[in-house]
Amino acid sequence: MKNIKTLNNDNMIENDNISINKIVKNNEIISCPNCKTTILQLEKGRYHCKKCNNTYPLMKGIPLITEQKHIDSLRKDKPNWYITSQKTVREIYKHQHALMKKMLQDSINSAVKSLDKENIVLLDIGCGDGRSLKDIKDMKLPIKLYGCDYNYIRLVRAKKLVPSATLFLNDVNNDSIAKSSCDIILLNHVIEHVKDDVGLLKKIYSYLKPGGVLILGTPQEGTFLCKLRNYVLEPYIIFRTDHVQFYTDKKLLEKIKKTKFQVESFEYYNYHFPHSILDRYIRKSKRIHDFMEKNGHKYMKRAGAGGLWMMLRKK
């Protein structure tokens, strides 16, 4: 596989008023969505596919593999949903995100141990502001980090947070990732935004190398408690969100059965009060948060969990 040419300190370009001295090195997963080849070369500030002659521009060191017309239209309707910093959200729900960070790092450790190889390639699909990529980078494991998102604003933040990661603008509905190129794929709070969720899972299966792992996290919003919150106590949530899937554990597992993935682990988390404002207030206390997680898992294991977390493996 040919490498993407990189720019060094003596050969810098000005792109979007930002000096770029380090772009993408050793591309292993980004493929041309037109002809599916990974043989892309950097020429005059944009990527050029020598097979089909398509070009893909760079902005602030981020290849724009797909256009973001879709996100531009969504942002007009719900600007705060796509602009608000994910760091702000993490600070509001800090104990919940501390739990999610531990779950993520435990899953990464388990996946790396099971793969038993060096130079593991990990792709975070829907990486957002790069918070998960940063949590993984901090583990100091032999992993090559890639991330993609369809929101350029978030990718710029991710690039600042994890400059060593290879990031690119990409819509999951487009096929811009090479087959059998990834060892681990993270899909955290993404699948609930996708209409063809089974189709996405099948694509991800093809992106993974044999024995590769998908780490999947999603809200469980099809339960009675979440319906009570979304349709009775806080009906404005339905008009504000862009979720199109409202899973229960049973519904999600039925979707997974339509793929070739093997389920290796399945966890429930985020036991919450069915009113987001009150829930946010009472769970500022770590003691209350931990009490709700412990007892929710004990007495309301399925019905009370607001989140689902699993590891799936390609045969």
N, C-alpha and C positions, 0 to 999 in steps of 0.2 A: 504494500500500500504506500502510495506516495505521500509525503508530508506536505502540509501547507507551508508555503514560504513565510518566514517571519521577517519583521523589520528590526534592525538593531539600532543602537544609539546614533550611528553615523548615517542612518538612512531613515529618518523620521518623516512622517507626513502630518499635515494639519487636516483634521477631519472634524467638522462640527465645532471648530475653534478649540479642539482638544488635541494636545500633542500625544501621539501614540508611538511608544517605543517597544511595546510588547503586545502582539496580537494573539493569534492562536498557533500553538506548536503541536506538531504530531497529531493532527486530526485523525481520529479513529472512528468517529460515529456520525458526524454530520454528512449527510448525502444530499446531492442535488435533487430537489423534489420533482424536477422535470424528467430526468433520465436515471435517477437512483444511483449515480456513481459517487464515490467518496473522493474522487480525484479532483479536488478543487485547489486552485492556486491564487495567491494574493497578488493582484496586479493593479497598481495605481489606485490604491485605497478601496478596492472592492474585490470580492471573490469571483473568479472566472472558472466556469466549468468547460474544460477543453473538449469534452465529449459532445455536448449539445450547444455550447457557446452562450449559455445563460450567464448572467452576472448578478451578484448579490452585494449590495453596498454595505459599508461599515459605518457605524456611528458610535463614537467614543469607545472604539475597540470591540464593538459587539456586532457580529455578522447578522444582517437582517435576512434570514433565510426565507421567511414568509412575510407578507405585508401585514400591517395591523389595522386594516380597514374595519374589521369586526370590532376590535377593542375601541377604536375611535367612536364608533356609533354607540357602543355600550356606555362609554364614558360621558356622552352627552346626556343620557338618561339618568345615570347614577354616578356622578363625578366622584363623590367621596369614597364610594366602594372600591374604586380602582386607583385612587391616589393616596389614601390614608396609609401612613407608615405602619408596617406590620410590627415594628418595634413598639409602637404605641399600644397596639392591641395586646402584645405580649405583656406589657407592663400592667395593663388592666387585669388580665387573667394570669398573673405571674405564677401562681401555684399550679394552675392547670398546665401551663406551658413547661414548668419545671418537670412535671410528671411526664409530659409528652417528650421532652428532651431525653429523659432517662429511658423511656420506651424505645425511642429512636436509636440511641447509642447501644442499648442492649441488643437490639435487632441487628445493627451493623456489626457488632462484635460476633454475634452468632453466625451471620452470613459469611463474614470474612473467614471465620474458623472453619466453616463447612466447605468453603471453596478451596482452602489450603493452597493458595498460589500467590505470586507476587504481581505487582502492577495491575491491581484490580481496577476495572473501569466502572465508575458509578455515574449514573445520570439521574438528576433530580428533575422530573418533568413537572412543570408548574412551580419552579423554584422561588418565584416571588422575589422578595427582598434579600434572599440568600441566607435567611436565619438558620435553616436546616443544614445548608452547606457549611456554614461556619461551625455549627455544632459537630459535624462530622470531621471537618478539618482539624478541630481542636483535639481530636482523638489521636492524631499523629500516626495514622495507619498508612500502609503502602497502597493508597488509593488515588487514582487519577479522577479528579472531580470535573464533571460537566453539569451544566444546568441550562434549561430552556424555559421560556415563558412567552405568553403572547402579549405581555404588557411591558413595553420598552422602559417606562418610568421605573418599574420595579427592577428591571435588569440592570439599570445604571446604579441603583442602590446596591444591588448584589455584587456588582463588579468592584465597588469601593470596599465592601465588607470582606469579600473573598477574592482578591485580585489574582490569585493563582488558579482559580477555576476558569474553565473554558465555557463561556456563556454565549447563547445565540437566541435570537428572536424566532419563535416557532409556535405555530398553532397546533395543538395535538390532533386536530382533525386532518392536518396535512401529513403526508408521509415523507419526512425529511430526516429520518434516522436510519442508519444502515442496519440491515438484517444481521443478527447474531454478532452484535458489536459490543454489548454491555454485559457485565457480570452481575451488577446490582442496579435495579431501577427503583427509585423512590417516587411514589405517587401519593402525596399527602394532601388531603383536602382539595382534590382536583376532580375526581371522577363524578362527584355530585353536580358538577357544572356541565357535564357532557351528555348530550341526548343519546348518542349511540355508545353507551357504556360498554356493552359486550364487544362491539367493534374495536373500541380502544384497548380493551384487555387483550384481544386477539393480536392487535398490532404490537403491543408491548411484549407479548409472548414471542413474536418473531424477532424483536429487537434483542432479546436476551440470548446469550450463548447457552448451549446445553448445560443444564445444572444450575443456570442463573436464578437469581432471587428477585422477586418483586415484593417490596415492602409497601403495603397499602393501608392508608388511614382515611377515614371518612366519617362525617357526622351520621348518627342514627336518628333521623328526624321523622321516621314513620311510626314511632311509638305513641302510645296514648298521651304521655306527658308532653311530648313535643307538639303533638297536634293540639293539645289544650293550650299550650303557649302560643302557637302560631296562628290558630284560627279563632280562639276565644279571648284569651287574656291580652295578647299583643298581635292583632291581625295585621298591623302595619308591616310586620316582618316579612310577610309573603310578598308584599309589593316592593320591599326594599331589596330583597335577596335576588340573586340570579341563579340560585340552585334550581335544577330541573329534575333531580333525583332526590327522593325522600325515602331513604332505605330503612328497612328493619334488617336484623341479622339474617333472617330467613330469606328475604328478598335478595339480598346481596349474594348469599351463598348459591341461590338458584342461578343468578347471573354467572357466577364463577364456574358452575357446573357446565355451562355452555362453551367453556374454553378447555384447554388441555392442562391448565394449571393444577398442581397438587397443593392442597392446603396443609401447611406445616404447623402453623400456630394461629390462634384466634383469641383475641382479648377484648374485654369490655372496659371502658373507662368513662370519665366525665359524668359522674352522678350529680345531677343538678336540680335546682329548684325551678319549676316551670314558669318563671317570669324573669327575663334576662336582667332587668334593672335590679330586682331584689337579689337575684342570684349573684350578680356582680358584687353587690354590697356585702352580703353575708360571707362570701368566699374570699373576701380580703384577708380574713383570718385564716392562717395556715392550719390552725387547730380544727376549725370548722370544716375547711376543705378536706383535710385528711379524714375527719370523722365521716363526712358524706361519702368519700370514696370507699372507705373500709366497710361501712354498714350498707351502703348501696350495693356493693359487690356481693355482700353476704345475703341480703334480703331481697334485692331487686335486680339480680344479676343481668337479666336480659331487658326487662321492661324499663328499668330506670337509667340505663346507660345512654349517654348522649353521644358516645363515640365508639367506633369499631376500629381495631388495629390487627393486622394479620400479616403473615409471611407466606408467600406463595412461591412455588418452585417450578421451573421448567424441567420436564422430564429429561 
